Amino acid sequence: MTAFLEEMAAGSRERVRMAKLACPQATLESQARNVRAPSRLQLDVSGFDLIAELKLRSPSAGPLSLYGENLERRALAYASAGAAAVSVLTEPSRFDGSLLHLKSAASALAPLAVPAMRKDFLVDPYQVLEARVAGAGGVLVILRLLPRADLTALLDCARDLGLFVLLEAFDANDIALMQELIAGHRGSNQLLAGVNCRDLATLEVVPERLTDLAPLLPTSVPRVAESGVMSVAEAGRVAAAGYDLALVGSALMQGKDPTALAGALLAAGRAARKVG
């Protein structure tokens, strides 16, 4: 595990420790089981969809949004453009994220039946419960962050709460583990197979990793291209490579018209799938 992931994991564990002092796990679990059922992830018959991201800061690029931006309005803009889900960063130290951002986005999206996904460095099922209480319909799980038994605990908790899970891989070894976890999964919740093409040592994006690793991904679940999609052309490229969704954050956060860009990314990906 790289220094960056070690830093993120340590910070995540400390957040869990502090949160449990404020709200014991049994109390949080009771809350999670009494909130409204989450919106289900619905994928388009065209074969290509978008997970649009709310991300206020990037560790490599710095601030991506003006302070005080209306996140609910942005989440609704993504949904109106056709996004299948909205990813919300909740990590505070390097991404300026918050569970309050997730709660606000999920509340705004609920009438449209578009799920919000918690994107964070999850290390404990407690954080899956937090996501559910905040209104999320899904969570991200980083495969190389935890031992297999801990990953299984996260998946089991998400299954019990009816949340979809985006499994995030960075290389072939991660994908091999992903294949095993998906093969052993027994649940009605949806799993997604994602590739993040960011180099964890430099934090730079290496787009060609998406095409290099695509043939290794399982074909039994939807495949997600994470990072590296900054333009309409790149959306078409990953769709042609076999990805069913693209998770796009920085390009949408920095663009002047996120609604138009999200719609254009979707159109390009669906056109590439139609040709293929």
Backbone torsions as a table, in degrees:
resi	resn	phi	psi	omega
1	MET	NA	136.3	-177.7
2	THR	-74.6	166.9	179.4
3	ALA	-60.1	-37.2	179.9
4	PHE	-62.6	-47.9	179.4
5	LEU	-65.7	-37.4	177.3
6	GLU	-61.5	-42.2	177.8
7	GLU	-62.9	-44.2	-179.2
8	MET	-66.5	-40.6	179.7
9	ALA	-65.3	-42.2	179.6
10	ALA	-63.6	-43.3	177.9
11	GLY	-63.9	-37.6	179.2
12	SER	-65.4	-42.6	178.8
13	ARG	-62.9	-37.6	178.7
14	GLU	-67.9	-37.9	176.8
15	ARG	-63.2	-40.1	177.7
16	VAL	-63.5	-43.3	-179.3
17	ARG	-59.0	-45.6	-179.1
18	MET	-68.8	-38.8	-179.2
19	ALA	-65.3	-37.9	179.7
20	LYS	-67.2	-28.7	175.4
21	LEU	-67.0	-36.1	-178.5
22	ALA	-81.7	-32.6	-177.9
23	CYS	-145.3	104.9	180.0
24	PRO	-57.0	153.1	-174.8
25	GLN	-60.8	-37.7	-179.9
26	ALA	-61.9	-39.0	178.2
27	THR	-66.0	-44.4	-179.4
28	LEU	-64.8	-39.6	179.1
29	GLU	-62.8	-39.6	177.4
30	SER	-62.5	-41.0	177.7
31	GLN	-63.8	-42.5	-177.5
32	ALA	-62.6	-32.7	-176.9
33	ARG	-86.9	-1.1	-178.8
34	ASN	-118.4	5.5	175.4
35	VAL	-90.0	164.9	-178.6
36	ARG	-60.0	143.5	179.5
37	ALA	-57.6	141.1	-177.5
38	PRO	-73.7	156.9	172.6
39	SER	-66.5	140.9	179.9
40	ARG	-85.2	148.6	175.7
41	LEU	-75.4	119.1	-179.1
42	GLN	-114.9	121.7	-178.2
43	LEU	-100.7	146.4	-175.4
44	ASP	-76.6	148.3	-178.7
45	VAL	-67.8	-14.4	179.6
46	SER	-66.2	-22.9	-179.7
47	GLY	95.0	6.4	177.6
48	PHE	-145.5	131.8	-178.2
49	ASP	-137.4	172.5	-176.3
50	LEU	-125.9	132.3	164.8
51	ILE	-104.3	107.7	-177.9
52	ALA	-90.5	141.7	-169.9
53	GLU	-115.6	139.7	169.6
54	LEU	-97.9	109.4	-176.6
55	LYS	-140.8	112.8	-174.5
56	LEU	-80.6	-26.6	-178.1
57	ARG	-147.2	147.5	173.4
58	SER	-116.6	135.4	178.7
59	PRO	-58.6	-27.9	-178.6
60	SER	-93.0	-33.0	-174.3
61	ALA	-104.5	-12.7	-178.4
62	GLY	84.6	-157.0	-177.4
63	PRO	-60.2	137.2	179.2
64	LEU	-114.7	-3.0	-174.9
65	SER	-148.5	152.8	176.0
66	LEU	-72.5	143.2	179.1
67	TYR	-60.1	135.9	177.2
68	GLY	84.6	10.1	179.4
69	GLU	-60.1	145.3	178.2
70	ASN	-78.6	99.7	-175.8
71	LEU	-70.8	-31.8	177.5
72	GLU	-62.6	-41.8	179.7
73	ARG	-64.0	-40.5	179.5
74	ARG	-66.9	-42.2	178.4
75	ALA	-59.6	-41.1	178.7
76	LEU	-67.4	-34.5	176.8
77	ALA	-63.5	-42.9	177.0
78	TYR	-60.0	-46.6	-178.0
79	ALA	-64.0	-40.1	-178.7
80	SER	-65.8	-25.2	178.1
81	ALA	-81.0	-10.2	176.7
82	GLY	110.4	9.7	178.5
83	ALA	-59.3	137.3	179.6
84	ALA	-77.6	-25.9	179.8
85	ALA	-157.3	162.0	176.5
86	VAL	-122.2	119.0	177.0
87	SER	-85.1	135.4	-177.8
88	VAL	-126.5	119.3	176.2
89	LEU	-70.7	130.5	177.4
90	THR	-118.1	2.8	179.0
91	GLU	-78.4	125.7	-171.6
92	PRO	-87.9	-31.4	-167.0
93	SER	-77.8	-36.4	-177.0
94	ARG	-116.2	-12.1	-176.9
95	PHE	-121.7	-0.4	-178.9
96	ASP	57.6	29.9	-177.6
97	GLY	-89.7	172.5	-177.4
98	SER	-163.0	148.8	172.8
99	LEU	-64.1	-25.7	176.9
100	LEU	-65.2	-34.9	176.0
101	HIS	-63.2	-42.0	179.1
102	LEU	-63.7	-44.6	-179.2
103	LYS	-62.0	-43.3	-179.1
104	SER	-65.3	-44.4	-179.5
105	ALA	-65.6	-44.6	-178.7
106	ALA	-62.4	-39.5	179.5
107	SER	-64.9	-41.2	179.8
108	ALA	-67.9	-35.3	-175.4
109	LEU	-82.3	-22.0	-173.8
110	ALA	-53.6	-44.7	-179.8
111	PRO	-63.6	-20.4	-179.8
112	LEU	-94.0	-1.7	-179.4
113	ALA	59.3	34.1	174.9
114	VAL	-107.0	122.4	-176.6
115	PRO	-77.6	148.7	169.1
116	ALA	-96.8	147.4	178.8
117	MET	-120.4	131.1	175.3
118	ARG	-78.2	121.5	175.5
119	LYS	-111.8	116.3	-175.2
120	ASP	-162.8	-177.8	178.8
121	PHE	-100.7	75.3	-171.5
122	LEU	-72.0	132.3	-178.7
123	VAL	-127.6	-4.4	-172.3
124	ASP	-149.9	139.6	176.2
125	PRO	-54.6	-24.5	176.8
126	TYR	-53.8	-37.4	-178.3
127	GLN	-72.8	-26.9	173.3
128	VAL	-68.9	-40.6	175.2
129	LEU	-61.8	-42.5	177.0
130	GLU	-57.6	-43.6	-179.9
131	ALA	-60.7	-44.1	-178.8
132	ARG	-64.6	-42.8	178.8
133	VAL	-62.0	-34.8	179.5
134	ALA	-75.9	-7.2	176.7
135	GLY	103.1	6.5	-177.5
136	ALA	-67.6	150.7	173.4
137	GLY	-105.3	-4.9	-179.1
138	GLY	-161.2	167.9	178.7
139	VAL	-140.8	155.9	172.0
140	LEU	-95.8	138.5	175.5
141	VAL	-127.2	119.8	-179.2
142	ILE	-89.0	116.5	-169.4
143	LEU	-64.7	-38.5	-175.3
144	ARG	-86.1	4.7	-178.0
145	LEU	-80.7	-23.8	-169.6
146	LEU	-139.3	157.9	169.7
147	PRO	-64.0	160.2	-175.5
148	ARG	-58.1	-40.8	-178.3
149	ALA	-61.9	-37.7	179.1
150	ASP	-71.6	-36.2	175.5
151	LEU	-62.4	-42.7	179.2
152	THR	-62.1	-37.4	178.2
153	ALA	-63.3	-39.6	177.0
154	LEU	-64.9	-44.1	-179.8
155	LEU	-64.4	-40.4	179.5
156	ASP	-63.4	-41.5	179.5
157	CYS	-65.2	-44.5	179.0
158	ALA	-62.0	-40.8	177.8
159	ARG	-60.5	-45.7	-178.0
160	ASP	-63.9	-27.1	-178.4
161	LEU	-96.7	-2.1	178.7
162	GLY	75.7	27.9	-178.8
163	LEU	-97.6	141.5	171.7
164	PHE	-77.0	156.7	-177.2
165	VAL	-129.9	125.4	171.4
166	LEU	-95.0	111.3	178.6
167	LEU	-85.4	122.8	-173.9
168	GLU	-105.5	123.1	178.2
169	ALA	-115.5	153.8	176.9
170	PHE	-118.0	-20.1	-178.1
171	ASP	-153.2	-175.3	-176.1
172	ALA	-64.2	-35.6	179.2
173	ASN	-64.3	-41.8	176.6
174	ASP	-60.9	-41.5	-177.7
175	ILE	-67.1	-35.1	176.4
176	ALA	-61.4	-43.0	176.3
177	LEU	-65.3	-41.3	177.5
178	MET	-56.3	-45.4	179.2
179	GLN	-57.1	-43.1	-179.4
180	GLU	-66.3	-43.3	-179.4
181	LEU	-64.8	-41.3	179.9
182	ILE	-67.4	-40.7	179.0
183	ALA	-62.6	-33.6	-178.6
184	GLY	-91.7	-0.2	-176.9
185	HIS	-74.9	131.2	176.9
186	ARG	-128.2	94.7	-179.0
187	GLY	-171.9	165.1	-178.1
188	SER	-90.4	-10.8	-179.9
189	ASN	-78.5	155.6	-173.8
190	GLN	-88.1	138.1	172.2
191	LEU	-108.2	143.5	176.7
192	LEU	-121.9	143.8	-178.4
193	ALA	-106.1	109.9	-175.7
194	GLY	-111.4	148.5	171.3
195	VAL	-119.3	122.3	173.5
196	ASN	-99.0	119.3	-174.8
197	CYS	-91.1	15.8	177.9
198	ARG	-79.9	134.5	174.7
199	ASP	-76.1	117.5	-173.8
200	LEU	-73.1	-15.5	177.3
201	ALA	-82.3	-43.0	-176.9
202	THR	-101.4	-16.2	-174.3
203	LEU	66.2	12.8	176.1
204	GLU	-85.9	149.5	178.1
205	VAL	-83.5	134.2	178.7
206	VAL	-121.4	86.0	-171.2
207	PRO	-57.2	-32.4	-176.5
208	GLU	-64.9	-18.1	176.8
209	ARG	-62.9	-29.8	179.4
210	LEU	-62.0	-45.9	179.7
211	THR	-74.3	-34.1	179.6
212	ASP	-65.2	-38.6	-174.5
213	LEU	-92.3	-14.2	-177.0
214	ALA	-53.8	-43.0	-178.1
215	PRO	-64.6	-17.5	-178.3
216	LEU	-86.1	-15.1	-174.6
217	LEU	-71.9	149.0	175.9
218	PRO	-63.6	145.3	179.1
219	THR	-99.8	-0.7	-177.9
220	SER	-84.2	-10.6	-179.6
221	VAL	-132.9	160.4	177.6
222	PRO	-62.7	142.2	-177.6
223	ARG	-107.9	138.5	-172.7
224	VAL	-123.2	127.5	172.7
225	ALA	-89.2	118.0	-178.6
226	GLU	-112.8	132.3	-176.0
227	SER	66.7	158.6	175.0
228	GLY	87.7	-9.1	178.0
229	VAL	-101.1	99.6	-176.1
230	MET	-115.0	-6.8	-175.2
231	SER	-147.1	169.1	177.1
232	VAL	-61.2	-40.5	-179.7
233	ALA	-62.1	-40.1	-179.7
234	GLU	-69.9	-33.0	175.3
235	ALA	-62.6	-42.9	177.1
236	GLY	-64.0	-37.0	-178.2
237	ARG	-65.8	-45.6	-177.7
238	VAL	-71.4	-32.8	176.6
239	ALA	-64.7	-42.6	178.9
240	ALA	-65.5	-27.0	179.2
241	ALA	-78.2	-7.1	176.2
242	GLY	112.1	2.2	178.9
243	TYR	-77.1	140.5	-179.0
244	ASP	-93.5	-19.6	178.2
245	LEU	-144.2	157.1	168.7
246	ALA	-124.2	133.9	173.1
247	LEU	-97.3	117.5	-173.8
248	VAL	-124.4	123.6	179.5
249	GLY	-119.4	-68.8	-171.8
250	SER	-56.9	-45.1	-178.1
251	ALA	-60.9	-41.3	179.9
252	LEU	-71.7	-38.4	-179.0
253	MET	-68.4	-32.8	-177.4
254	GLN	-91.0	-15.5	-177.7
255	GLY	-72.5	150.5	-179.1
256	LYS	-74.1	-28.6	-178.6
257	ASP	-133.2	84.7	-175.8
258	PRO	-62.4	-31.0	179.1
259	THR	-64.7	-46.8	-179.9
260	ALA	-66.0	-42.2	-179.0
261	LEU	-65.9	-43.3	178.8
262	ALA	-59.6	-43.4	178.5
263	GLY	-63.7	-38.7	179.9
264	ALA	-69.1	-38.4	177.4
265	LEU	-62.6	-43.8	178.6
266	LEU	-62.8	-45.0	-178.3
267	ALA	-62.5	-41.2	-179.3
268	ALA	-66.3	-42.9	179.3
269	GLY	-64.7	-40.4	-178.7
270	ARG	-71.8	-34.5	175.9
271	ALA	-65.3	-40.3	178.8
272	ALA	-65.3	-37.6	178.2
273	ARG	-67.3	-38.0	-179.7
274	LYS	-64.8	-40.8	179.1
275	VAL	-66.3	-40.7	-179.1
276	GLY	-66.6	NA	NA
